[in-house]
């Protein structure tokens, strides 16, 4: 796994975490509105609400996954393990495909 790919993912996850922390600080018992994902089955005007604690937990889990896959790469794990890890990261990166720093070669 290339360091720039892991860095890209960790930066997006950190941005998501910052938004969730802001929402939690503003209303610790509330939820915050997520933008609709292009190509989703939701109709225009549908709202997706997520509790900030859940969003933060998801960010922590994603960060852990990225770090573990990077560690596998550093340990020169067997090719099958690296291919699976790379595939997981490519899937984690898909929600950020519209980000200007996303590279098409990262698509699964």
TAPEDA-V342474 format. One line per field, one symbol per residue. phi: phi as a letter, one per 30 degrees, with the letter a starting at -180 (. if undefined). A space follows every 50 residues. Layout:
BEGIN
phi = ???
END
This chain:
BEGIN
phi = .deddddeddddddddddddddddddaecccbdcdddeiddddejdcccb dedddddddddddddedddddedddhdeeddddddddddddddedcdddd ddcddddd
END
